[in-house]
Amino acid sequence: MAGQPSRGRTPRRLVTQLPWLGLFLVLIAGALWLLRPRLPAAIEITGHSMLPTLWGSSLEMPCQDCGYPLRCSSPLDVATLLCSNCGYDENLASLATEREPDRVHIVALPRGSGPARWDLVAIRLPGKSAYAVKRVIGLPGELIRIQGGEIYADKQLLQKSWQLFEQLRVEVHHLGYQAANPDDGPSTWKAEQLPTGWTLSPSLQFQPREEGTWDYLVLERQPAIPGLVTPPDQPLRGIVDYQPANQGLARPRLHQLRDVMVEADLAATPLTHFRLEIRRGDAVYRAELDLPEQQVRLSSGPDVLASAPLPPSTDSRWKIGLAVFDRQLVMTGAAGNHLVPLEIDREGDGYPVVLLGASGAAVQLKGLRVWRDVHYLGPDLTDESWNPGRILGKEEYFLLGDNMPVSEDSRQWRTSIQRRDILGTVRE
């Protein structure tokens, strides 16, 4: 009769099976690791919700009138492309070159952490097996609201950085590409008062009429937008939220914008004073190039908000820019970037008027460009006040595309985006 095992001692049979049990557990763990959901190394961009940041399949060609580089989403339902710079509308789409979609790499988020606001993230689309890239706007615990083209979180305006503004801005005018008949285009520079020292053709040049006199040019905009019908006596004016890449997309309504940027590249003598101005209602914002004093100044009305010494130029050419966006005023140029927060009544200030002025000595414009900011829209494609109706949950994020009129995102999704749905941030 076999003896009973002693208390506290492991049975010999179990001891002999322990190595096999360990091997079995290792094999199970390995199989689970091999079968785990894998993070794709890269994603090919499909669709057009993230342009101008990221592009799906697209078409590009130079305008057959002014030469401006046109790029739009593909495929197209139209046979001709409109040049947003000069207004020429007979560019044959059949002559355009097909471009491959962008690809982005995914960087996994550290365990236990979430993405930051404005991050580009890759997600699994709700209810689908496909992936998409969107931008993080709202964070857990926030109430998001879209109003007047801006985004608010808990009643606080969300402000983009200068770098993000540069990435998202849309160009509306480039003087370097001249149409055969510039007077027929959507953008026209006209003297604010006559007589003027400005010559408008064949290029913008200035000769002072008398000492101490400032002469201004003002930008007039009458954009021709396909698919948008306006009464004959009410032409579309000003800078609006038309996205040239969305060729063939019919929209019932466009919106005038408050947030814009202008940049000038000029040749000037040491006696020149040159200004860029953006006027909105009673507010006047100004970036001034003072060559006699070798200074640049950023002003709001009579108040100088920032100034800096101007570095020397070996070829007498200078660049200066002025932007107003998200209640921020920015001056750019050879003396660096200067950003100043602004106290602006969003309901009270007017739509922007863009001007440039000169005095003292001769000026020749070598380049002149105007951009507009991204304009955020609700799911009905208006900028009326809208919010999703609830505060974001503990692990929940609000995501948007950069191309408001075509993006499908948290404005339309019935399923919320949780932290577990976010694969990681993306980089090109």
HELIX and SHEET records of a PDB file:
HELIX    1   1 ARG A   12  LEU A   34  1                                  23    
HELIX    2   2 ALA A   93  LEU A   95  5                                   3    
HELIX    3   3 TRP A  162  LEU A  168  1                                   7    
HELIX    4   4 PRO A  182  ASP A  184  5                                   3    
HELIX    5   5 ARG A  419  ASP A  421  5                                   3    
SHEET    1   A 7 ALA A  42  GLU A  44  0                                        
SHEET    2   A 7 ARG A 103  VAL A 107 -1                                        
SHEET    3   A 7 ILE A 422  ARG A 427 -1                                        
SHEET    4   A 7 LEU A 120  ARG A 124 -1                                        
SHEET    5   A 7 TYR A 131  GLY A 138 -1                                        
SHEET    6   A 7 GLU A 396  LEU A 400 -1                                        
SHEET    7   A 7 ILE A 417  GLN A 418 -1                                        
SHEET    1   B 3 PRO A  69  SER A  73  0                                        
SHEET    2   B 3 SER A  58  PRO A  62 -1                                        
SHEET    3   B 3 THR A  97  ARG A  99 -1                                        
SHEET    1   C 2 THR A  80  LEU A  81  0                                        
SHEET    2   C 2 ASN A  91  LEU A  92 -1                                        
SHEET    1   D 3 ILE A 144  GLN A 147  0                                        
SHEET    2   D 3 GLU A 150  ALA A 153 -1                                        
SHEET    3   D 3 GLN A 156  LEU A 157 -1                                        
SHEET    1   E 4 VAL A 170  HIS A 174  0                                        
SHEET    2   E 4 VAL A 363  ARG A 372 -1                                        
SHEET    3   E 4 GLN A 205  PHE A 206 -1                                        
SHEET    4   E 4 TRP A 198  THR A 199 -1                                        
SHEET    1   F 6 VAL A 170  HIS A 174  0                                        
SHEET    2   F 6 VAL A 363  ARG A 372 -1                                        
SHEET    3   F 6 VAL A 260  ALA A 268 -1                                        
SHEET    4   F 6 ARG A 317  PHE A 325 -1                                        
SHEET    5   F 6 GLN A 328  GLY A 333 -1                                        
SHEET    6   F 6 HIS A 338  PRO A 341 -1                                        
SHEET    1   G 7 SER A 187  ALA A 191  0                                        
SHEET    2   G 7 ASP A 215  ARG A 221 -1                                        
SHEET    3   G 7 PRO A 352  SER A 359 -1                                        
SHEET    4   G 7 HIS A 273  ARG A 280 -1                                        
SHEET    5   G 7 ALA A 283  ASP A 290 -1                                        
SHEET    6   G 7 GLN A 295  SER A 300 -1                                        
SHEET    7   G 7 ASP A 303  PRO A 309 -1                                        
END                                                                             
